[in-house]
Amino acid sequence: MKKFITTTLIGVCFTNQLIFSANAKNHRKYNVIVIYADDLGYGDVSCYGSKAIKTPNIDCLAETGVKFTDAHSSAATCTPSRVALLTGQYAFRTKAHILTGDAKLVIDPNTETVADVFKSANYNTAVIGKWHLGLGRGKKKINWNKEISYGPRELGFDYSFLVPATGDRVPCVYLENQKVINLDPNDPIEVNYKKKIGSEPTFRENPNSKVKQKPSDTYHDKTIVNGVSRIGYMSGGKSALWKDEDMADTLTRVAKEYINKNQKQPFFLYFSLHDPHVPRMPHPRFVGKTKLGPRGDAIVQADWCVGEIINELEKLNLREKTLIIFSSDNGPVLDNGYEDQSLELNNNHKIAGGFSGRKSSNLEGGTRVPFIVSLPTVTKKSESNALVSQVDFIASMANFLRIKLNDESALDSMNQISTWLGQEHKGRKFLITEARDLSLRDGSWKYISYKKNSYPKLIDGYRLGTLNTAQLYNLTTDMKETNNLAATLPQKITQMKAMLKLIKQKPNAQKVIYQNH
């Protein structure tokens, strides 16, 4: 059973009286919106240096906020990053990994989440968009034809409107409050990830099928929905199927409706975009907005979503009362299952900025992502090179709200609210990121662990950072991580390896290390 304690935090110096008044019960409450892009790279945003893609609305957040240049998702893939964001615990502790569309809820309902924290401060809470954290208990196969127990509601969200997994995975339907919308009971949904079901065509069996984008691997060649072959098999639910080209419009409309409905009370909205994840199917009005093909156009569409949220807040006179955090769940990727010309049309666009690696990579490009914090009455336009991790979201928000977390909760999360709001620039001393292996950043030093049978690998010309030996880089002089210093600095390797092992085995150890570091 979850237990929460609302309290005035003692022994902490708050420097901004607009946020923290002397009276905890009467302190001003700001709305909080996290806008979480999917597979958006450090180099994909114009305020981070992109020339090929213009993102004026994301840039607008940076004009009134703090833009971080050394911020990281907790993992180089989506499900683990989302687990860490919501729980304040690194995903490797629960062995969370990328889920199928019919997987069980990967977060234990007894775990205190950031939504729980907001609810304990009397906020209304919502998640709108991509979920990909599983549903149900896993004891029985998910019945998509009735309300599903164990999902966002059990994790503290009052309202949910979900893409249950990802756009390239079945089932291709929306769930509102854990129930498929627009479902005809006479056409029940069935989903299977192990064997074909129903009579719907699959690309695997019909490779000459006319599809909007051909699969580029053997994972995305199953049931064809809306002219796109997916991962997994699905039958039924025709009246409930989404149209990929309308997804951004649908999710943004629902988010705006939620903001309108809750404008007179404080709310927390986790707005989880699908763009630019595959299949990249932007609405026709965005097609051709860049020269990079569907991927570039999908990023422009994501920027439009951000602008719609900002405009809605301004229309309701809520912008100055709303903290917006914009980021991405992991680094970028080009070819990720469909032939959408992302490779051919990318030209010289640096999806990860000047960093090596990409989604799924141990290198900086796998987890170094755009991260902007904007609260116009508090933050000022600035750029910070502080080391930042998304795993700190829950502890920072608890401090922001003056909520005391359970002693067993959010063990990897640290309060960084002063840094996030630009009141100081210390940031973290160290952090862990997760890809195929675990990496430890300690200031400018980076250690990448390894497993047996690891080997160098390139995908789309991008290094994954996998070797059959330890790696050590000094990012101050080698931000592309090309000069492995492990052989020449064995003492540093030993030190960082021991530090990573201790944090991995004992979550509480990192706070002791932090104090003495």
C-alpha positions as CSV (number, residue, x, y, z in Angstrom):
1,M,0.0,0.0,0.0
2,K,1.3,3.4,-0.9
3,K,1.8,6.0,1.9
4,F,2.4,9.7,1.4
5,I,3.3,12.4,3.7
6,T,2.7,16.1,2.9
7,T,5.1,18.3,4.8
8,T,7.1,21.5,4.7
9,L,10.6,20.4,3.9
10,I,13.1,21.4,6.6
11,G,16.7,22.4,6.2
12,V,16.5,23.3,2.5
13,C,17.2,26.8,1.3
14,F,14.7,28.0,-1.3
15,T,15.9,31.1,-3.2
16,N,12.8,32.0,-5.1
17,Q,9.9,33.3,-3.0
18,L,7.5,33.2,-6.0
19,I,7.5,29.4,-5.6
20,F,8.2,28.8,-1.9
21,S,6.4,31.0,0.5
22,A,6.8,30.8,4.2
23,N,3.4,29.2,4.6
24,A,3.5,25.7,3.0
25,K,-0.3,25.5,2.9
26,N,-0.8,28.7,1.0
27,H,2.2,28.6,-1.3
28,R,1.3,29.3,-4.9
29,K,0.6,26.1,-7.0
30,Y,1.9,25.9,-10.5
31,N,0.5,23.6,-13.1
32,V,3.2,21.2,-14.4
33,I,3.3,19.8,-18.0
34,V,6.0,17.3,-19.2
35,I,6.1,17.2,-23.0
36,Y,8.0,14.0,-23.8
37,A,9.0,13.5,-27.4
38,D,9.9,10.0,-28.8
39,D,13.3,9.3,-30.4
40,L,14.0,13.0,-30.8
41,G,17.8,13.7,-31.0
42,Y,19.9,16.4,-29.5
43,G,20.6,17.7,-33.0
44,D,17.0,17.6,-34.2
45,V,15.9,20.9,-32.5
46,S,16.8,24.3,-34.0
47,C,17.7,25.9,-30.7
48,Y,20.2,23.0,-30.2
49,G,21.8,23.7,-33.6
50,S,19.6,22.1,-36.3
51,K,19.7,23.9,-39.6
52,A,17.6,21.4,-41.6
53,I,14.7,21.3,-39.1
54,K,13.0,24.5,-37.7
55,T,11.3,24.1,-34.3
56,P,10.1,27.6,-33.4
57,N,7.7,26.4,-30.6
58,I,10.3,24.4,-28.8
59,D,12.7,27.3,-29.3
60,C,10.0,29.5,-27.7
61,L,10.3,27.5,-24.5
62,A,14.0,28.1,-24.5
63,E,13.4,31.8,-24.8
64,T,11.7,31.8,-21.4
65,G,13.6,28.9,-19.8
66,V,16.7,27.0,-19.1
67,K,18.2,25.0,-22.0
68,F,20.5,22.2,-20.8
69,T,23.3,21.0,-22.9
70,D,24.3,17.9,-20.9
71,A,20.9,16.4,-20.0
72,H,20.2,12.7,-20.2
73,S,17.4,10.2,-20.5
74,S,18.0,7.4,-18.1
75,A,18.2,4.8,-20.9
76,A,18.8,4.7,-24.6
77,T,15.4,3.1,-25.3
78,C,11.9,4.1,-24.5
79,T,10.3,1.8,-21.8
80,P,13.3,1.9,-19.4
81,S,13.5,5.7,-19.7
82,R,9.8,6.1,-18.9
83,V,10.1,3.8,-15.9
84,A,12.9,5.9,-14.5
85,L,11.1,9.2,-15.3
86,L,7.9,8.2,-13.4
87,T,9.4,6.2,-10.5
88,G,12.8,7.7,-9.8
89,Q,14.5,4.3,-10.1
90,Y,16.8,3.1,-12.8
91,A,15.0,0.5,-14.9
92,F,17.7,-2.1,-14.7
93,R,16.7,-2.6,-11.0
94,T,13.4,-4.1,-12.2
95,K,14.8,-5.5,-15.4
96,A,12.4,-3.3,-17.4
97,H,13.0,-3.5,-21.2
98,I,11.2,-2.6,-24.4
99,L,7.8,-4.2,-24.2
100,T,5.4,-5.9,-26.6
101,G,2.0,-4.4,-27.1
102,D,0.4,-7.0,-24.9
103,A,2.9,-6.9,-22.0
104,K,1.8,-6.6,-18.4
105,L,2.3,-3.4,-16.4
106,V,6.0,-3.1,-15.8
107,I,5.7,-0.8,-12.8
108,D,4.5,-2.4,-9.5
109,P,1.3,-0.6,-8.5
110,N,2.7,-0.2,-5.0
111,T,5.5,1.9,-6.3
112,E,5.3,5.6,-5.5
113,T,5.2,7.5,-8.8
114,V,5.5,11.2,-9.7
115,A,1.7,11.1,-10.4
116,D,1.2,9.9,-6.8
117,V,3.3,12.8,-5.6
118,F,1.1,15.4,-7.5
119,K,-2.1,13.7,-6.2
120,S,-0.9,14.0,-2.6
121,A,-0.6,17.7,-3.3
122,N,-4.2,17.8,-4.5
123,Y,-3.3,18.1,-8.2
124,N,-5.4,16.5,-10.9
125,T,-3.1,14.1,-12.9
126,A,-3.2,12.9,-16.5
127,V,-1.2,11.0,-19.0
128,I,-2.0,11.6,-22.7
129,G,-0.1,9.9,-25.5
130,K,2.3,7.0,-25.8
131,W,2.3,4.7,-22.8
132,H,4.5,1.6,-23.5
133,L,4.7,0.6,-19.9
134,G,2.3,-2.4,-20.2
135,L,-1.2,-3.0,-18.9
136,G,-2.8,-5.6,-16.7
137,R,-1.2,-8.0,-14.2
138,G,0.0,-10.6,-16.7
139,K,-1.8,-13.4,-14.9
140,K,-4.3,-13.5,-17.8
141,K,-4.2,-12.4,-21.4
142,I,-5.3,-8.8,-21.7
143,N,-9.0,-8.5,-22.7
144,W,-9.0,-5.5,-24.9
145,N,-12.8,-5.6,-25.1
146,K,-13.5,-4.4,-21.6
147,E,-12.0,-2.0,-19.1
148,I,-8.4,-3.1,-18.2
149,S,-7.4,-3.2,-14.6
150,Y,-3.8,-2.2,-13.8
151,G,-2.6,0.8,-15.8
152,P,-2.2,4.5,-15.3
153,R,-5.0,4.7,-12.8
154,E,-3.2,2.3,-10.4
155,L,0.0,4.5,-10.8
156,G,-1.7,7.7,-9.7
157,F,-3.2,9.1,-12.9
158,D,-6.7,10.5,-12.6
159,Y,-7.2,10.5,-16.4
160,S,-5.5,8.7,-19.3
161,F,-5.8,8.7,-23.1
162,L,-3.2,6.2,-24.4
163,V,-1.4,4.8,-27.4
164,P,-1.0,1.6,-25.4
165,A,2.5,0.7,-26.7
166,T,3.9,2.3,-29.9
167,G,2.5,3.1,-33.3
168,D,4.4,0.2,-34.9
169,R,2.9,-2.3,-32.4
170,V,-0.6,-3.7,-32.2
171,P,-3.2,-3.1,-31.0
172,C,-3.6,0.1,-33.1
173,V,-6.4,1.6,-30.9
174,Y,-6.7,4.4,-28.3
175,L,-7.6,3.7,-24.7
176,E,-9.4,6.3,-22.6
177,N,-9.3,5.5,-18.9
178,Q,-8.1,2.0,-19.7
179,K,-10.9,1.2,-22.1
180,V,-10.7,1.0,-25.9
181,I,-12.7,3.9,-27.5
182,N,-15.1,3.5,-30.4
183,L,-15.1,-0.3,-30.1
184,D,-17.9,-2.3,-31.7
185,P,-18.8,-5.1,-29.2
186,N,-19.7,-7.2,-32.3
187,D,-16.2,-6.9,-33.6
188,P,-14.0,-7.8,-30.6
189,I,-10.2,-7.2,-30.6
190,E,-7.7,-10.0,-30.3
191,V,-3.9,-9.6,-30.1
192,N,-1.1,-12.1,-30.3
193,Y,2.6,-11.7,-30.5
194,K,3.5,-15.3,-31.0
195,K,1.3,-16.5,-33.8
196,K,-1.0,-15.2,-36.5
197,I,-4.6,-14.7,-35.6
198,G,-7.6,-13.7,-37.7
199,S,-7.7,-13.2,-41.5
200,E,-6.2,-9.7,-41.7
201,P,-3.4,-9.5,-44.3
202,T,0.3,-9.5,-43.1
203,F,3.2,-8.2,-45.1
204,R,5.2,-11.3,-44.2
205,E,2.7,-13.5,-46.2
206,N,2.0,-10.8,-48.8
207,P,5.3,-9.1,-49.6
208,N,3.8,-7.5,-52.7
209,S,1.0,-5.8,-50.7
210,K,0.5,-2.1,-51.4
211,V,1.6,-0.4,-48.2
212,K,2.3,3.2,-47.3
213,Q,5.8,2.2,-46.1
214,K,7.5,-1.1,-46.6
215,P,9.1,-2.8,-43.5
216,S,12.9,-2.8,-43.6
217,D,13.2,-5.7,-41.2
218,T,11.5,-8.9,-40.2
219,Y,9.8,-7.4,-37.1
220,H,7.5,-4.9,-38.7
221,D,6.0,-7.3,-41.2
222,K,3.0,-8.6,-39.4
223,T,-0.7,-7.4,-39.5
224,I,-1.3,-4.5,-41.8
225,V,-3.3,-1.7,-40.3
226,N,-4.0,1.6,-42.1
227,G,-1.7,0.5,-44.9
228,V,1.2,-0.1,-42.5
229,S,2.5,-3.5,-41.4
230,R,3.1,-3.7,-37.6
231,I,4.9,-5.7,-35.0
232,G,2.5,-8.4,-33.8
233,Y,-0.8,-9.8,-34.9
234,M,-4.2,-8.2,-34.5
235,S,-7.8,-9.0,-35.5
236,G,-11.1,-7.1,-35.0
237,G,-11.7,-3.7,-33.7
238,K,-12.1,-2.0,-37.1
239,S,-14.2,0.8,-35.8
240,A,-11.6,1.6,-33.1
241,L,-8.5,1.7,-35.3
242,W,-6.5,4.8,-35.3
243,K,-5.3,6.6,-38.4
244,D,-1.6,7.3,-38.1
245,E,-1.8,10.6,-40.0
246,D,-4.3,12.0,-37.4
247,M,-2.5,10.8,-34.3
248,A,-0.7,14.1,-33.4
249,D,-4.0,16.0,-34.0
250,T,-5.9,13.5,-31.8
251,L,-3.5,13.5,-28.9
252,T,-3.1,17.3,-28.9
253,R,-6.8,17.9,-29.1
254,V,-7.3,15.6,-26.0
255,A,-4.5,17.4,-24.2
256,K,-6.1,20.8,-24.8
257,E,-9.5,19.5,-23.7
258,Y,-7.9,18.3,-20.5
259,I,-6.2,21.6,-19.8
260,N,-9.5,23.4,-20.4
261,K,-11.4,21.1,-18.1
262,N,-8.9,21.6,-15.3
263,Q,-8.0,25.2,-15.7
264,K,-9.4,26.2,-12.3
265,Q,-7.4,23.7,-10.3
266,P,-3.7,22.7,-10.3
267,F,-2.9,19.9,-12.7
268,F,0.0,17.7,-13.8
269,L,0.0,16.6,-17.4
270,Y,2.4,14.0,-18.8
271,F,2.0,14.7,-22.5
272,S,3.8,11.9,-24.3
273,L,4.2,12.6,-28.0
274,H,4.6,9.8,-30.5
275,D,6.7,11.7,-33.0
276,P,9.2,11.1,-34.4
277,H,8.9,7.4,-33.6
278,V,8.1,5.0,-36.5
279,P,5.9,4.7,-38.4
280,R,6.5,8.3,-39.4
281,M,3.2,9.3,-40.9
282,P,2.8,13.1,-40.4
283,H,-0.5,14.7,-41.3
284,P,-0.6,15.9,-45.0
285,R,-0.3,19.5,-43.9
286,F,3.2,18.8,-42.6
287,V,4.4,16.6,-45.5
288,G,7.2,18.4,-47.3
289,K,7.9,20.9,-44.5
290,T,11.5,19.7,-44.5
291,K,13.9,18.2,-47.1
292,L,14.5,15.2,-44.8
293,G,11.4,13.2,-45.6
294,P,8.8,11.8,-43.1
295,R,11.2,11.9,-40.2
296,G,12.0,15.6,-40.5
297,D,8.3,16.4,-41.2
298,A,7.3,14.4,-38.1
299,I,9.6,16.5,-36.0
300,V,8.0,19.7,-37.4
301,Q,4.6,18.1,-36.4
302,A,5.9,17.5,-32.9
303,D,6.9,21.1,-32.7
304,W,3.4,22.1,-33.7
305,C,2.0,20.0,-30.8
306,V,4.2,22.0,-28.4
307,G,2.9,25.2,-29.9
308,E,-0.7,24.2,-29.5
309,I,-0.1,23.5,-25.8
310,I,1.6,26.9,-25.3
311,N,-1.2,28.7,-27.2
312,E,-3.9,27.0,-25.2
313,L,-2.2,28.0,-21.9
314,E,-1.9,31.6,-23.1
315,K,-5.5,31.7,-24.2
316,L,-6.6,30.6,-20.7
317,N,-4.1,32.9,-19.0
318,L,-2.3,29.9,-17.6
319,R,1.1,30.2,-19.2
320,E,2.8,32.1,-16.4
321,K,1.3,29.6,-13.9
322,T,2.6,26.6,-15.7
323,L,6.0,24.9,-15.5
324,I,6.8,23.1,-18.8
325,I,9.5,20.6,-19.1
326,F,10.4,19.5,-22.6
327,S,12.6,16.5,-23.4
328,S,12.9,13.2,-25.3
329,D,12.9,9.6,-24.1
330,N,16.2,8.7,-25.8
331,G,18.4,9.6,-28.6
332,P,17.5,9.6,-32.3
333,V,17.4,6.9,-34.9
334,L,17.0,6.9,-38.7
335,D,16.0,3.5,-40.2
336,N,14.0,1.9,-37.4
337,G,11.8,-0.6,-39.2
338,Y,10.4,1.1,-42.3
339,E,11.7,2.3,-45.6
340,D,10.8,5.9,-45.1
341,Q,13.9,7.4,-46.8
342,S,15.2,8.6,-43.4
343,L,18.7,7.5,-44.4
344,E,18.7,8.6,-48.0
345,L,17.4,12.1,-47.3
346,N,19.2,12.8,-44.0
347,N,22.2,14.4,-45.9
348,N,24.4,16.2,-43.5
349,H,21.8,16.7,-40.7
350,K,23.4,15.6,-37.4
351,I,20.6,13.9,-35.6
352,A,22.7,13.6,-32.3
353,G,24.4,17.0,-32.7
354,G,28.2,16.5,-32.5
355,F,27.9,13.4,-30.4
356,S,28.5,9.8,-31.4
357,G,25.9,7.1,-31.2
358,R,22.1,7.0,-31.5
359,K,19.1,5.3,-29.9
360,S,20.1,2.0,-28.3
361,S,23.7,3.2,-28.1
362,N,26.0,3.4,-25.0
363,L,27.6,6.5,-26.4
364,E,26.4,10.0,-25.7
365,G,24.1,10.2,-28.6
366,G,22.0,7.4,-27.1
367,T,20.9,9.4,-24.0
368,R,22.0,13.1,-24.4
369,V,18.7,14.7,-25.3
370,P,17.1,18.2,-25.5
371,F,16.0,19.3,-22.1
372,I,14.3,22.6,-21.5
373,V,12.6,23.9,-18.3
374,S,10.4,26.9,-18.7
375,L,8.3,28.8,-16.1
376,P,8.1,32.4,-17.3
377,T,7.6,34.0,-13.9
378,V,10.7,32.3,-12.5
379,T,13.1,31.1,-15.2
380,K,15.1,33.3,-17.5
381,K,16.5,32.5,-20.9
382,S,19.8,30.8,-20.2
383,E,22.0,27.8,-21.1
384,S,23.3,25.4,-18.6
385,N,26.0,22.8,-18.9
386,A,25.0,21.1,-15.6
387,L,24.8,17.4,-15.7
388,V,21.1,16.5,-15.6
389,S,19.2,13.2,-15.5
390,Q,15.5,12.5,-16.0
391,V,15.6,10.1,-13.1
392,D,15.6,13.2,-10.8
393,F,12.1,14.3,-11.9
394,I,10.2,12.8,-9.0
395,A,12.5,14.0,-6.3
396,S,12.7,17.5,-7.8
397,M,8.9,17.7,-8.1
398,A,8.4,16.5,-4.6
399,N,10.7,19.3,-3.4
400,F,8.9,21.7,-5.7
401,L,5.6,20.8,-4.1
402,R,7.0,20.3,-0.6
403,I,6.1,16.7,-0.4
404,K,8.1,14.1,1.5
405,L,8.7,10.9,-0.4
406,N,8.6,7.5,1.2
407,D,12.0,6.3,2.4
408,E,11.7,3.3,0.0
409,S,10.7,5.4,-3.0
410,A,12.6,7.0,-5.8
411,L,15.9,5.6,-4.5
412,D,17.9,6.8,-7.5
413,S,16.3,10.3,-7.7
414,M,17.9,13.4,-6.3
415,N,16.4,16.9,-5.8
416,Q,17.7,19.1,-8.6
417,I,14.9,21.7,-8.7
418,S,17.2,24.7,-8.1
419,T,19.4,23.6,-11.0
420,W,16.4,22.9,-13.3
421,L,14.9,26.4,-12.6
422,G,18.3,28.0,-13.3
423,Q,18.8,29.2,-9.7
424,E,22.1,27.3,-9.5
425,H,24.3,25.4,-12.0
426,K,25.8,22.6,-10.0
427,G,23.8,19.7,-11.5
428,R,24.7,16.1,-10.7
429,K,28.2,14.9,-9.9
430,F,27.5,11.6,-11.5
431,L,24.8,9.6,-13.2
432,I,24.1,6.2,-14.8
433,T,22.7,5.6,-18.2
434,E,21.5,2.3,-19.7
435,A,21.8,0.8,-23.1
436,R,23.2,-2.7,-23.9
437,D,25.5,-2.1,-21.0
438,L,25.6,0.4,-18.1
439,S,27.6,3.6,-18.3
440,L,28.7,5.9,-15.5
441,R,29.2,9.6,-16.0
442,D,31.4,11.1,-13.4
443,G,31.8,14.7,-14.3
444,S,33.5,14.7,-17.7
445,W,34.6,11.1,-17.3
446,K,32.6,8.3,-18.8
447,Y,33.0,4.6,-18.1
448,I,31.1,2.0,-20.2
449,S,30.9,-1.5,-18.8
450,Y,30.8,-4.5,-21.0
451,K,29.4,-8.0,-21.2
452,K,30.9,-11.2,-22.6
453,N,30.6,-11.6,-26.4
454,S,30.1,-7.9,-26.9
455,Y,31.6,-6.6,-30.2
456,P,31.9,-3.4,-32.2
457,K,28.8,-2.8,-34.2
458,L,27.5,-0.1,-36.6
459,I,23.9,0.5,-37.5
460,D,23.1,3.0,-40.2
461,G,26.7,4.2,-39.8
462,Y,26.3,4.9,-36.1
463,R,28.3,3.2,-33.4
464,L,26.5,1.4,-30.6
465,G,29.5,1.7,-28.3
466,T,29.7,-2.0,-27.6
467,L,33.1,-3.5,-27.1
468,N,34.4,-6.7,-25.4
469,T,36.4,-4.6,-23.0
470,A,35.9,-1.6,-20.8
471,Q,35.8,1.9,-22.2
472,L,36.9,5.2,-20.7
473,Y,36.5,8.6,-22.3
474,N,37.2,12.1,-21.2
475,L,34.3,14.1,-22.8
476,T,36.0,17.4,-22.3
477,T,38.6,16.6,-24.9
478,D,36.8,13.7,-26.7
479,M,33.1,14.3,-27.0
480,K,32.9,11.8,-29.9
481,E,34.2,9.1,-27.7
482,T,36.8,7.8,-30.1
483,N,39.9,7.7,-27.8
484,N,39.5,4.8,-25.3
485,L,41.7,5.6,-22.3
486,A,41.0,2.4,-20.5
487,A,44.4,0.8,-21.2
488,T,46.3,3.9,-20.1
489,L,44.3,4.8,-17.0
490,P,43.7,1.4,-15.3
491,Q,43.4,3.1,-11.8
492,K,40.5,5.3,-13.1
493,I,38.8,2.3,-14.6
494,T,39.1,0.4,-11.3
495,Q,37.7,3.4,-9.4
496,M,34.7,3.9,-11.7
497,K,34.0,0.2,-12.1
498,A,33.8,-0.1,-8.3
499,M,31.6,2.9,-8.0
500,L,29.2,1.6,-10.6
501,K,29.0,-1.8,-9.0
502,L,28.2,-0.3,-5.6
503,I,25.4,1.9,-6.9
504,K,24.0,-1.0,-8.9
505,Q,24.0,-3.3,-5.9
506,K,22.9,-0.8,-3.2
507,P,20.6,2.0,-4.4
508,N,21.1,4.0,-1.2
509,A,24.8,3.9,-1.6
510,Q,24.8,6.6,-4.3
511,K,23.6,9.3,-1.9
512,V,26.4,8.4,0.5
513,I,28.9,8.5,-2.4
514,Y,27.3,11.8,-3.5
515,Q,27.9,13.5,-0.2
516,N,31.5,12.3,0.0
517,H,32.4,12.7,-3.7
